[in-house]
Amino acid sequence: MSEYQVSVFTGNVAYANTFNNVYIKLVGKDGESQRTWLTGAGWFLVGLKSTFTITCPASLGDLILVEVNKQPLPLFPQDAWFVDKVKVTCPEGKVYTFPMYHWINDGEVYHFREGTAVKVLEEHNPLAKYARERELQQRKEEYCWEVYADGMPHCMKADDACALPPEVQFSFTKDIEFKWTAAQGLLKLKLSHLDDCEEPWTDFDSLYRVFCCHKTDASDFVQKNWKDDAFFGYQFLNGLNPILIQRCTSLPSNFPVTDDMVSLEGGATLTVEMKKGNIFLCDYKILDGVKTSVINGEVQYLAAPLVLLHKTPDDSLKPVAIQLKQTRSEDNPIFVPADPKYDWLLAKTFVRSAEFNYHELNVHLLRTHLLAEVFTVALLRNVPQVHPLYKLLVPHTRFTLQINVLARQRLISKDGTFTLNTASGGEGMRTILKRSLSTLTYSSLCIPEDITERGVESVPNYYYRDDGLRLWDIIHRFVKGVIHHYYKTDQEVQDDSELQEYIKDIFEHGFLSKTETGIPQSFSTVDEVVKFVTVVIFTSSAQHSAVNTGQLDIGVWMPNFPPSLQLAPPTIKGRANEHTLLQTLPDVNTTVHGIAALWLLSTQSTDFVALGKYSQELFTEDVFCKLTKDFENELKDLDEAIDSRNKSLKLPYTYLEPKSVENSVSL
């Protein structure tokens, strides 16, 4: 007789326990056990391990999988049971781990594989093959694609968050916190008394009284410096949208700035400084002609500016010319710093409002949230739990589907916060997203290539670039170590049908089969897989942190980040004053609803998981443990380097500190 010691680990999450009958079967290469009722060791309680003995007539050989199911006891209600893993100690002393991390429901039989990663061509046992195929068949039924809007990446089909499979829903803690913050944001910020005030701001003191209710060191710096040209330029490097700025080698034909229009610090001309590589351009052309929303009964305005910036001799980046519309005309003046004070400030305010809408829709929503959802759905539909790619990437999908479902319901729906309180809400939003996807390229998602293509390799004080490149390299080394361990040759990549279906799904449903994006349609080499997986992890963690975490810091002082503007862009110089600026800014209720949304989207939850932390034991091979340890150590070193640098900065750049970067798009 052969005795197997079976340890069952119930998850440490709310409502994970069960009082029902639990049954298990061990399946090995040489046989299988009887379906055994696990009894005699108490209930399966939250966070606890329960141990049992299963006796078999003979050895089962190497264990391949376990079958698990449960049935309700008489008089006990049905419940779901969340099991983390099962560990089995064989008579010979070998220990097998079966990762699960799954909710078990009554009446269904679940198959879970032993923790060693197995690619599809390595699958030889008939029952293991069947379990693999059945898992993917069930996943394709659970995770279906849906067209949310024409021209946008496809999304997960779900009527609401409750319709999602339980494994991808928020934890109990996060769910309670998110519902509470969504309902109480205005109250928490002491703004609830202003949420129905449709009046314009009458003075900046009133705005300050709203702002001072919830300020940080960073937001205080923003409020004090928002009018300053150097800070205006700084935000293109280290603000919420650090990926638009590019080196300008020749002026666009629709932006006719001449040498005699601008006066540059240091006395050089625009032409000379352009040749030296010291002139930069930010072009918001995708906002041109977008239909704007109506707020409080008034049509809103959204500019599509062109901004020219100069790297000064003291290494500041300052704006030297702003044109608010794309088409050259007499009523589309080019504003310069020498213009009257409020003309120049008003022009910069239109740029900052364009920045809000461009950032939220293109840089934040599309390039992190929607792409992360595509990566998640493609993984869950095409890659089984035993596959090394699943084990590597699934931690970076945590809560992504639910946060995006909630965003579609609460932020960008017909009556969503974004739709009702921004200039681009509604039809304009769909136009911008469609245009943004049409300009999205694979190289722009790879930060080393993106930095080179934009010509910003040597711009001083570009902390997003410096920290981002180091993070990319750390992630890339980690991914390379994992992928090269499991794929020794390019042929193994080409022959992995699950891997190929994964990237095909992403190309078709995420990038709508547009070859011009450069997104791979298939994988031919191991290095192609390494690069793409690095993109997935970087996008879902570091890039999202860079464009999400600082939203309240940058935007709680609304004049620096206005979601909408109520007067048209100025067509004549010399008429603006403080009253004009206040009348242009959004009304009181639009302001406070926008601030509440930014606060919610920037608030770290208590179940935050930092990049590099893998709480689930999905890999059982020693090589992964070694690579993970090296990964954590490198991230820790980067944390220390960033902390050291930040001590000398007036405004520390913290958004890419690994300890502040969440593992997935979960907020």
ROLO-377111 format. One line per field, with one value per residue (C-alpha): residue in three letters; x, y, z. Coordinates in nm, 2 decimals. Last residue first. Layout:
# ROLO-377111
r = (ALA	...)
px = (X	...)
py = (Y	...)
pz = (Z	...)
END
This chain:
# ROLO-377111
r = (LEU	SER	VAL	SER	ASN	GLU	VAL	SER	LYS	PRO	GLU	LEU	TYR	THR	TYR	PRO	LEU	LYS	LEU	SER	LYS	ASN	ARG	SER	ASP	ILE	ALA	GLU	ASP	LEU	ASP	LYS	LEU	GLU	ASN	GLU	PHE	ASP	LYS	THR	LEU	LYS	CYS	PHE	VAL	ASP	GLU	THR	PHE	LEU	GLU	GLN	SER	TYR	LYS	GLY	LEU	ALA	VAL	PHE	ASP	THR	SER	GLN	THR	SER	LEU	LEU	TRP	LEU	ALA	ALA	ILE	GLY	HIS	VAL	THR	THR	ASN	VAL	ASP	PRO	LEU	THR	GLN	LEU	LEU	THR	HIS	GLU	ASN	ALA	ARG	GLY	LYS	ILE	THR	PRO	PRO	ALA	LEU	GLN	LEU	SER	PRO	PRO	PHE	ASN	PRO	MET	TRP	VAL	GLY	ILE	ASP	LEU	GLN	GLY	THR	ASN	VAL	ALA	SER	HIS	GLN	ALA	SER	SER	THR	PHE	ILE	VAL	VAL	THR	VAL	PHE	LYS	VAL	VAL	GLU	ASP	VAL	THR	SER	PHE	SER	GLN	PRO	ILE	GLY	THR	GLU	THR	LYS	SER	LEU	PHE	GLY	HIS	GLU	PHE	ILE	ASP	LYS	ILE	TYR	GLU	GLN	LEU	GLU	SER	ASP	ASP	GLN	VAL	GLU	GLN	ASP	THR	LYS	TYR	TYR	HIS	HIS	ILE	VAL	GLY	LYS	VAL	PHE	ARG	HIS	ILE	ILE	ASP	TRP	LEU	ARG	LEU	GLY	ASP	ASP	ARG	TYR	TYR	TYR	ASN	PRO	VAL	SER	GLU	VAL	GLY	ARG	GLU	THR	ILE	ASP	GLU	PRO	ILE	CYS	LEU	SER	SER	TYR	THR	LEU	THR	SER	LEU	SER	ARG	LYS	LEU	ILE	THR	ARG	MET	GLY	GLU	GLY	GLY	SER	ALA	THR	ASN	LEU	THR	PHE	THR	GLY	ASP	LYS	SER	ILE	LEU	ARG	GLN	ARG	ALA	LEU	VAL	ASN	ILE	GLN	LEU	THR	PHE	ARG	THR	HIS	PRO	VAL	LEU	LEU	LYS	TYR	LEU	PRO	HIS	VAL	GLN	PRO	VAL	ASN	ARG	LEU	LEU	ALA	VAL	THR	PHE	VAL	GLU	ALA	LEU	LEU	HIS	THR	ARG	LEU	LEU	HIS	VAL	ASN	LEU	GLU	HIS	TYR	ASN	PHE	GLU	ALA	SER	ARG	VAL	PHE	THR	LYS	ALA	LEU	LEU	TRP	ASP	TYR	LYS	PRO	ASP	ALA	PRO	VAL	PHE	ILE	PRO	ASN	ASP	GLU	SER	ARG	THR	GLN	LYS	LEU	GLN	ILE	ALA	VAL	PRO	LYS	LEU	SER	ASP	ASP	PRO	THR	LYS	HIS	LEU	LEU	VAL	LEU	PRO	ALA	ALA	LEU	TYR	GLN	VAL	GLU	GLY	ASN	ILE	VAL	SER	THR	LYS	VAL	GLY	ASP	LEU	ILE	LYS	TYR	ASP	CYS	LEU	PHE	ILE	ASN	GLY	LYS	LYS	MET	GLU	VAL	THR	LEU	THR	ALA	GLY	GLY	GLU	LEU	SER	VAL	MET	ASP	ASP	THR	VAL	PRO	PHE	ASN	SER	PRO	LEU	SER	THR	CYS	ARG	GLN	ILE	LEU	ILE	PRO	ASN	LEU	GLY	ASN	LEU	PHE	GLN	TYR	GLY	PHE	PHE	ALA	ASP	ASP	LYS	TRP	ASN	LYS	GLN	VAL	PHE	ASP	SER	ALA	ASP	THR	LYS	HIS	CYS	CYS	PHE	VAL	ARG	TYR	LEU	SER	ASP	PHE	ASP	THR	TRP	PRO	GLU	GLU	CYS	ASP	ASP	LEU	HIS	SER	LEU	LYS	LEU	LYS	LEU	LEU	GLY	GLN	ALA	ALA	THR	TRP	LYS	PHE	GLU	ILE	ASP	LYS	THR	PHE	SER	PHE	GLN	VAL	GLU	PRO	PRO	LEU	ALA	CYS	ALA	ASP	ASP	ALA	LYS	MET	CYS	HIS	PRO	MET	GLY	ASP	ALA	TYR	VAL	GLU	TRP	CYS	TYR	GLU	GLU	LYS	ARG	GLN	GLN	LEU	GLU	ARG	GLU	ARG	ALA	TYR	LYS	ALA	LEU	PRO	ASN	HIS	GLU	GLU	LEU	VAL	LYS	VAL	ALA	THR	GLY	GLU	ARG	PHE	HIS	TYR	VAL	GLU	GLY	ASP	ASN	ILE	TRP	HIS	TYR	MET	PRO	PHE	THR	TYR	VAL	LYS	GLY	GLU	PRO	CYS	THR	VAL	LYS	VAL	LYS	ASP	VAL	PHE	TRP	ALA	ASP	GLN	PRO	PHE	LEU	PRO	LEU	PRO	GLN	LYS	ASN	VAL	GLU	VAL	LEU	ILE	LEU	ASP	GLY	LEU	SER	ALA	PRO	CYS	THR	ILE	THR	PHE	THR	SER	LYS	LEU	GLY	VAL	LEU	PHE	TRP	GLY	ALA	GLY	THR	LEU	TRP	THR	ARG	GLN	SER	GLU	GLY	ASP	LYS	GLY	VAL	LEU	LYS	ILE	TYR	VAL	ASN	ASN	PHE	THR	ASN	ALA	TYR	ALA	VAL	ASN	GLY	THR	PHE	VAL	SER	VAL	GLN	TYR	GLU	SER	MET)
px = (-0.70	-0.60	-0.36	-0.11	0.20	0.16	0.45	0.51	0.79	0.93	0.98	0.84	0.59	0.83	0.98	1.08	0.98	1.26	1.50	1.82	1.66	1.50	1.83	1.89	1.53	1.57	1.89	1.74	1.43	1.65	1.85	1.53	1.41	1.74	1.71	1.35	1.45	1.74	1.50	1.25	1.52	1.63	1.27	1.21	1.51	1.40	1.09	0.76	0.60	0.25	0.31	0.09	0.23	0.46	0.60	0.82	0.60	0.41	0.08	-0.17	-0.43	-0.48	-0.58	-0.37	-0.58	-0.50	-0.81	-1.04	-0.86	-0.88	-1.25	-1.31	-1.11	-1.32	-1.64	-1.51	-1.42	-1.74	-1.94	-1.75	-1.77	-1.48	-1.21	-1.28	-1.47	-1.18	-0.93	-1.13	-1.17	-0.79	-0.74	-0.73	-0.79	-0.44	-0.41	-0.69	-0.83	-0.86	-0.96	-1.33	-1.47	-1.60	-1.29	-1.29	-1.09	-0.86	-0.51	-0.31	-0.61	-0.76	-0.51	-0.61	-0.47	-0.10	-0.08	-0.42	-0.32	0.03	-0.03	-0.19	0.06	0.38	0.20	0.04	0.38	0.54	0.28	0.06	0.27	0.60	0.46	0.31	0.60	0.84	0.63	0.66	1.04	1.10	0.86	1.05	1.37	1.26	1.20	0.92	0.62	0.29	0.09	0.35	0.25	0.41	0.11	0.10	-0.02	-0.36	-0.54	-0.78	-0.49	-0.64	-0.88	-0.68	-0.32	-0.39	-0.58	-0.29	-0.04	-0.23	-0.30	0.08	0.16	-0.11	0.02	0.38	0.56	0.71	0.84	0.99	1.15	1.32	1.52	1.57	1.22	1.15	1.47	1.50	1.15	1.23	1.58	1.46	1.17	1.39	1.64	1.36	1.20	1.53	1.60	1.25	1.29	1.62	1.47	1.17	1.37	1.58	1.30	1.05	1.33	1.39	1.61	1.82	1.71	1.98	1.78	1.49	1.49	1.13	1.23	1.51	1.28	1.02	1.27	1.40	1.04	0.89	0.52	0.60	0.78	0.46	0.27	-0.04	-0.14	-0.47	-0.54	-0.53	-0.76	-1.02	-0.98	-1.01	-1.32	-1.48	-1.41	-1.55	-1.88	-1.94	-1.70	-1.42	-1.47	-1.49	-1.74	-2.04	-1.85	-1.57	-1.82	-2.03	-2.39	-2.34	-2.07	-1.70	-1.65	-1.90	-2.00	-1.70	-1.46	-1.63	-1.58	-1.22	-1.16	-1.31	-1.10	-0.77	-0.82	-0.49	-0.37	0.00	0.00	-0.12	0.19	0.46	0.24	0.04	0.36	0.50	0.19	0.02	-0.26	-0.37	-0.30	-0.55	-0.86	-0.70	-0.40	-0.60	-0.83	-0.55	-0.34	-0.65	-0.74	-0.38	-0.42	-0.74	-0.61	-0.25	-0.23	-0.60	-0.71	-0.40	-0.20	-0.49	-0.80	-0.69	-0.37	-0.52	-0.81	-0.60	-0.33	-0.58	-0.68	-0.31	-0.26	-0.57	-0.42	-0.09	-0.27	-0.45	-0.12	0.03	-0.26	-0.28	0.07	0.07	0.28	0.66	0.62	0.49	0.15	0.10	-0.22	-0.51	-0.75	-0.53	-0.51	-0.29	-0.48	-0.39	-0.54	-0.39	-0.05	0.20	0.56	0.86	0.77	1.05	1.27	1.53	1.89	2.05	2.14	1.77	1.61	1.35	0.99	0.74	0.38	0.12	-0.24	-0.56	-0.80	-1.10	-1.41	-1.73	-2.09	-2.30	-2.61	-2.44	-2.19	-2.23	-1.96	-1.71	-1.69	-1.33	-1.20	-0.84	-0.78	-0.55	-0.33	-0.21	0.15	0.43	0.76	1.12	1.41	1.76	1.89	2.18	2.02	1.70	1.90	2.05	1.72	1.55	1.82	2.07	2.07	2.12	1.75	1.55	1.35	1.08	0.90	1.21	1.34	1.01	0.72	0.50	0.32	0.11	0.42	0.55	0.89	1.20	1.44	1.20	1.28	0.98	0.73	0.43	0.55	0.57	0.20	0.12	0.41	0.78	0.90	0.61	0.55	0.88	0.78	0.50	0.73	0.99	0.72	0.58	0.21	0.16	0.44	0.27	-0.02	0.21	0.44	0.13	0.03	0.37	0.38	0.02	-0.31	-0.66	-0.87	-0.63	-0.76	-1.12	-1.00	-0.76	-1.03	-1.22	-0.90	-0.86	-1.16	-1.52	-1.53	-1.81	-2.16	-2.31	-2.30	-2.44	-2.13	-2.03	-2.16	-2.01	-1.65	-1.51	-1.26	-1.39	-1.75	-1.68	-1.51	-1.78	-1.97	-1.67	-1.45	-1.68	-1.74	-1.37	-1.29	-1.55	-1.44	-1.07	-1.13	-1.35	-1.10	-1.19	-1.31	-1.08	-1.12	-1.49	-1.57	-1.71	-2.08	-2.07	-1.86	-2.14	-2.28	-1.96	-1.79	-1.42	-1.29	-1.21	-0.97	-1.14	-1.22	-1.59	-1.71	-1.74	-1.69	-1.69	-1.45	-1.54	-1.39	-1.61	-1.67	-1.31	-1.20	-1.41	-1.26	-0.91	-0.96	-1.11	-0.81	-0.56	-0.76	-0.77	-0.40	-0.33	-0.56	-0.38	-0.03	0.21	0.21	0.56	0.42	0.17	0.43	0.46	0.54	0.60	0.32	0.12	-0.20	-0.54	-0.86	-1.20	-1.51	-1.83	-2.13	-2.07	-1.84	-1.46	-1.31	-0.95	-0.60	-0.50	-0.13	-0.06	0.27	0.43	0.66	0.89	0.93	0.90	0.56	0.45	0.40	0.11	0.06	-0.26	-0.30	-0.48	-0.84	-1.13	-1.46	-1.80	-2.10	-2.42	-2.62	-2.58	-2.89	-2.75	-2.39	-2.31	-2.09	-1.73	-1.49	-1.12	-0.93	-0.56	-0.29	0.03	0.18	0.49	0.42	0.08	0.24	0.03	-0.29	-0.36	-0.40	-0.49	-0.39	-0.52	-0.39	-0.58	-0.40	-0.56	-0.60	-0.98	-1.12	-1.16	-1.34	-1.20	-0.94	-1.15	-1.28	-1.15	-1.38	-1.16	-1.21	-1.00	-0.64	-0.49	-0.25	0.11	0.16	-0.02	-0.37	-0.48	-0.85	-1.01	-1.35	-1.47	-1.79	-1.92	-1.83	-1.64	-1.39	-1.29	-1.55	-1.28	-0.94	-0.66	-0.71	-0.76	-0.45	-0.50	-0.23	-0.23	0.00	0.00	0.02	0.11	0.00)
py = (5.13	4.76	4.79	4.54	4.49	4.83	5.07	5.25	5.02	5.02	5.40	5.50	5.77	5.92	6.23	6.46	6.83	7.05	6.78	6.69	6.42	6.28	6.14	5.93	5.80	5.71	5.52	5.33	5.23	5.12	4.89	4.74	4.67	4.49	4.29	4.19	4.07	3.87	3.70	3.64	3.48	3.25	3.15	3.09	2.86	2.65	2.53	2.54	2.83	2.94	3.01	3.31	3.61	3.72	4.07	4.21	4.52	4.61	4.45	4.70	4.53	4.85	5.04	5.33	5.64	5.80	5.71	5.81	6.15	6.21	6.14	6.37	6.65	6.62	6.63	6.94	7.13	7.05	7.16	7.50	7.58	7.51	7.78	8.03	8.28	8.27	8.34	8.63	8.78	8.77	8.96	8.88	9.14	9.21	8.94	8.85	8.51	8.37	8.01	7.98	8.02	7.75	7.52	7.16	6.91	7.18	7.06	7.35	7.56	7.27	7.25	6.89	6.81	6.74	6.58	6.42	6.26	6.16	5.78	5.74	5.82	5.68	5.40	5.28	5.28	5.08	4.81	4.69	4.86	4.73	4.38	4.36	4.53	4.29	4.00	4.14	4.17	3.82	3.67	3.83	3.71	3.35	3.38	3.35	3.48	3.57	3.87	4.10	4.46	4.69	4.93	4.94	4.58	4.69	4.36	4.55	4.63	4.47	4.22	4.10	4.15	4.05	3.73	3.64	3.69	3.44	3.20	3.18	3.10	2.83	2.68	2.65	2.52	2.86	2.91	2.57	2.64	2.95	2.73	2.68	2.80	2.73	2.88	3.14	3.27	3.30	3.46	3.69	3.81	3.90	4.08	4.27	4.37	4.52	4.69	4.84	4.97	5.13	5.29	5.41	5.57	5.77	5.85	5.95	6.15	6.38	6.64	6.70	6.61	6.37	6.08	6.29	6.22	6.11	5.79	5.72	5.76	5.54	5.27	5.24	5.28	4.99	5.09	5.35	5.08	4.88	5.17	5.36	5.63	5.46	5.38	5.75	5.85	5.60	5.71	6.08	6.02	5.81	6.08	6.35	6.17	6.17	6.36	6.56	6.88	6.70	6.68	6.47	6.21	6.17	6.12	5.87	5.94	5.81	5.57	5.68	5.70	5.49	5.19	5.18	5.25	4.98	4.72	4.84	4.81	4.46	4.33	4.47	4.32	4.13	4.09	4.13	3.83	3.63	3.70	3.46	3.17	3.21	3.23	2.91	2.71	2.51	2.76	2.73	3.00	3.10	3.26	3.38	3.53	3.70	3.85	3.99	4.14	4.31	4.44	4.57	4.75	4.91	5.03	5.13	5.29	5.35	5.49	5.67	5.81	5.84	5.92	6.07	6.23	6.39	6.53	6.67	6.79	6.98	7.15	7.23	7.37	7.60	7.71	7.79	8.02	8.19	8.25	8.41	8.64	8.70	8.84	9.05	8.89	8.85	8.48	8.40	8.34	8.25	8.40	8.19	8.46	8.55	8.19	7.88	7.57	7.35	7.57	7.69	7.81	7.84	7.97	7.99	7.73	7.65	7.35	7.43	7.31	7.64	7.72	7.69	7.39	7.55	7.45	7.49	7.40	7.32	7.33	7.14	7.34	7.21	7.42	7.35	7.42	7.55	7.40	7.31	7.11	7.05	6.83	6.89	6.76	6.70	6.93	6.89	6.68	6.43	6.73	6.78	6.86	6.90	7.02	7.05	7.29	7.23	7.00	7.22	7.28	7.39	7.62	7.79	7.83	7.96	8.23	8.24	8.51	8.29	8.27	8.28	8.57	8.46	8.61	8.73	8.38	8.27	8.05	7.93	7.64	7.48	7.39	7.19	7.33	7.14	6.94	6.94	6.69	6.52	6.57	6.35	6.06	6.23	6.27	6.28	6.51	6.44	6.55	6.75	6.87	7.04	7.28	7.43	7.42	7.63	7.87	7.95	7.99	7.65	7.72	7.77	7.54	7.27	7.28	7.24	6.95	6.78	6.85	6.72	6.90	6.80	7.07	7.34	7.30	7.41	7.71	7.79	7.80	8.05	8.26	8.24	8.45	8.44	8.08	8.01	7.90	7.56	7.46	7.11	6.94	7.23	7.12	6.78	6.93	6.83	6.60	6.30	6.41	6.44	6.10	5.93	5.72	5.62	5.59	5.36	5.14	5.12	5.04	4.77	4.61	4.64	4.45	4.18	4.11	4.25	4.01	3.81	3.47	3.53	3.51	3.85	3.90	4.08	4.35	4.44	4.33	4.15	4.09	4.17	4.44	4.50	4.78	5.09	5.18	5.10	5.10	4.84	4.54	4.23	3.95	3.65	3.52	3.25	3.04	3.07	2.98	2.66	2.54	2.64	2.43	2.13	2.13	2.12	1.86	1.64	1.67	1.58	1.28	1.17	1.21	1.35	1.73	1.86	2.01	2.21	2.37	2.25	2.45	2.24	2.31	1.99	2.05	2.12	1.96	2.08	1.87	2.08	2.01	2.28	2.56	2.59	2.93	2.92	2.99	2.65	2.57	2.19	2.13	1.79	1.67	1.37	1.16	0.81	0.76	1.08	1.42	1.61	1.99	2.14	2.51	2.83	2.71	2.95	2.77	2.88	2.81	2.61	2.63	2.37	2.17	1.86	1.90	2.07	1.89	1.95	1.89	1.84	1.64	1.64	1.64	1.49	1.29	1.09	0.73	0.63	0.38	0.09	-0.01	0.36	0.53	0.90	1.08	1.42	1.77	2.10	2.43	2.75	3.09	3.09	2.77	2.43	2.25	1.99	1.72	1.40	1.43	1.46	1.24	1.05	0.98	0.66	0.71	0.72	0.52	0.49	0.84	0.99	1.12	1.20	1.24	1.48	1.53	1.82	1.79	2.14	2.37	2.60	2.88	3.16	3.41	3.69	3.60	3.39	3.10	2.75	2.54	2.16	1.93	1.57	1.30	1.00	0.65	0.35	0.00)
pz = (-1.05	-1.11	-1.40	-1.28	-1.06	-0.89	-0.91	-0.58	-0.46	-0.81	-0.80	-1.14	-1.01	-0.76	-0.93	-0.64	-0.69	-0.54	-0.63	-0.43	-0.22	-0.53	-0.65	-0.35	-0.35	-0.72	-0.65	-0.35	-0.55	-0.84	-0.60	-0.47	-0.82	-0.89	-0.57	-0.66	-1.00	-0.87	-0.62	-0.90	-1.12	-0.84	-0.76	-1.13	-1.16	-0.86	-1.05	-0.87	-1.07	-0.97	-0.60	-0.57	-0.38	-0.66	-0.57	-0.85	-0.91	-0.59	-0.48	-0.34	-0.11	0.09	-0.22	-0.36	-0.43	-0.77	-0.96	-0.67	-0.63	-1.00	-1.00	-0.70	-0.87	-1.19	-0.99	-0.81	-1.12	-1.32	-1.01	-0.99	-1.36	-1.60	-1.66	-1.94	-1.72	-1.47	-1.75	-1.89	-1.54	-1.50	-1.82	-2.19	-2.47	-2.59	-2.86	-3.10	-3.18	-2.83	-2.80	-2.74	-2.39	-2.15	-2.10	-2.00	-1.79	-1.66	-1.56	-1.42	-1.35	-1.15	-0.87	-0.79	-1.13	-1.11	-0.76	-0.81	-1.14	-1.01	-0.99	-1.34	-1.62	-1.47	-1.28	-1.60	-1.77	-1.49	-1.44	-1.72	-2.00	-1.86	-1.82	-2.16	-2.33	-2.16	-2.29	-2.64	-2.62	-2.48	-2.73	-3.02	-2.86	-2.88	-3.25	-3.50	-3.31	-3.49	-3.59	-3.43	-3.36	-3.62	-3.60	-3.98	-3.99	-3.86	-3.76	-3.52	-3.28	-2.97	-3.13	-3.43	-3.31	-2.96	-3.07	-3.30	-3.01	-2.80	-3.08	-3.15	-2.78	-2.77	-3.10	-2.97	-3.29	-3.38	-3.03	-3.02	-3.36	-3.22	-2.99	-2.61	-2.51	-2.14	-1.98	-2.25	-2.15	-1.78	-1.81	-2.08	-1.88	-1.58	-1.80	-1.98	-1.65	-1.53	-1.86	-1.88	-1.52	-1.61	-1.92	-1.73	-1.45	-1.69	-1.93	-1.67	-1.50	-1.80	-1.61	-1.92	-2.27	-2.41	-2.55	-2.65	-3.03	-3.04	-3.22	-2.97	-2.67	-2.83	-2.91	-2.56	-2.42	-2.62	-2.65	-2.91	-3.11	-3.14	-3.29	-3.20	-3.45	-3.56	-3.20	-3.11	-3.39	-3.27	-2.91	-3.01	-3.21	-2.94	-2.68	-2.91	-2.94	-2.56	-2.33	-2.51	-2.31	-1.98	-1.70	-1.82	-2.03	-1.77	-1.48	-1.67	-1.79	-2.15	-2.03	-2.01	-1.64	-1.44	-1.66	-1.90	-1.61	-1.40	-1.67	-1.69	-1.32	-1.33	-1.62	-1.47	-1.12	-1.14	-1.50	-1.42	-1.19	-1.49	-1.69	-1.58	-1.49	-1.81	-2.02	-1.85	-1.96	-1.68	-1.64	-2.00	-2.26	-2.52	-2.37	-2.04	-2.22	-2.49	-2.23	-2.02	-2.31	-2.44	-2.10	-2.05	-2.39	-2.28	-1.95	-2.05	-2.39	-2.44	-2.11	-1.99	-2.28	-2.53	-2.34	-2.01	-2.15	-2.46	-2.26	-1.98	-2.22	-2.43	-2.10	-2.03	-2.38	-2.34	-2.01	-2.18	-2.42	-2.13	-1.95	-2.26	-2.32	-1.95	-1.92	-2.24	-2.52	-2.47	-2.38	-2.73	-2.87	-3.24	-3.36	-3.51	-3.63	-3.92	-4.04	-4.03	-3.95	-3.64	-3.37	-3.04	-3.16	-2.88	-2.90	-2.67	-2.41	-2.16	-2.09	-1.83	-1.88	-1.77	-2.13	-2.22	-2.38	-2.60	-2.64	-2.93	-2.87	-3.13	-3.00	-3.07	-2.86	-2.68	-2.61	-2.43	-2.54	-2.25	-2.09	-1.77	-1.97	-2.35	-2.51	-2.78	-3.14	-3.22	-3.50	-3.41	-3.10	-3.29	-3.38	-3.03	-3.13	-2.88	-3.03	-2.91	-2.99	-2.85	-3.12	-3.22	-3.56	-3.39	-3.17	-3.48	-3.65	-3.34	-3.29	-3.01	-2.74	-2.44	-2.36	-2.68	-2.82	-3.05	-3.35	-3.53	-3.59	-3.75	-3.63	-3.91	-3.75	-4.03	-4.23	-3.94	-3.82	-3.89	-3.66	-3.36	-3.09	-2.96	-2.66	-2.65	-2.42	-2.08	-2.04	-1.67	-1.58	-1.59	-1.93	-2.07	-1.72	-1.71	-1.98	-1.78	-1.48	-1.66	-1.79	-1.44	-1.41	-1.25	-0.99	-0.65	-0.72	-0.87	-0.56	-0.33	-0.54	-0.49	-0.11	-0.09	-0.09	0.00	0.15	0.02	-0.33	-0.25	-0.06	-0.34	-0.60	-0.39	-0.36	-0.74	-0.80	-0.94	-1.04	-1.27	-1.14	-1.19	-0.82	-0.80	-0.66	-0.44	-0.10	-0.15	-0.18	0.16	-0.01	0.18	0.10	-0.27	-0.28	-0.07	-0.32	-0.54	-0.23	-0.06	-0.37	-0.42	-0.06	-0.04	-0.36	-0.27	0.06	-0.09	-0.36	-0.69	-0.96	-1.19	-1.01	-0.97	-1.35	-1.45	-1.45	-1.12	-1.28	-1.53	-1.86	-1.94	-2.28	-2.23	-2.47	-2.83	-2.91	-3.04	-3.40	-3.37	-3.01	-2.74	-2.97	-2.75	-2.69	-2.48	-2.16	-2.00	-2.31	-2.42	-2.07	-2.08	-2.40	-2.27	-1.96	-2.16	-2.39	-2.10	-1.91	-2.22	-2.28	-1.92	-1.95	-2.26	-2.11	-2.37	-2.33	-2.42	-2.74	-2.54	-2.31	-1.95	-1.64	-1.34	-1.09	-1.11	-1.30	-1.17	-1.29	-1.16	-1.14	-1.11	-0.88	-0.63	-0.70	-0.65	-0.67	-0.80	-0.69	-0.81	-0.79	-0.75	-0.56	-0.56	-0.28	-0.33	-0.01	-0.18	-0.03	-0.20	-0.03	-0.20	-0.18	-0.29	-0.37	-0.31	-0.27	-0.28	-0.18	-0.31	-0.10	-0.12	0.20	0.48	0.59	0.42	0.32	-0.01	-0.27	-0.36	-0.65	-0.71	-0.96	-0.92	-1.19	-1.32	-1.03	-1.11	-1.04	-0.89	-0.64	-0.55	-0.36	-0.28	0.05	0.08	0.40	0.49	0.59	0.62	0.58	0.69	0.54	0.55	0.69	0.52	0.80	1.03	0.97	0.97	0.61	0.26	0.06	-0.18	-0.55	-0.58	-0.67	-1.01	-1.22	-1.35	-1.49	-1.19	-1.11	-0.75	-0.68	-0.44	-0.28	-0.06	0.14	0.23	0.52	0.29	0.35	0.10	0.23	0.24	0.12	0.28	0.04	0.17	0.15	0.11	0.23	0.10	0.25	0.01	0.14	-0.08	0.00)
END
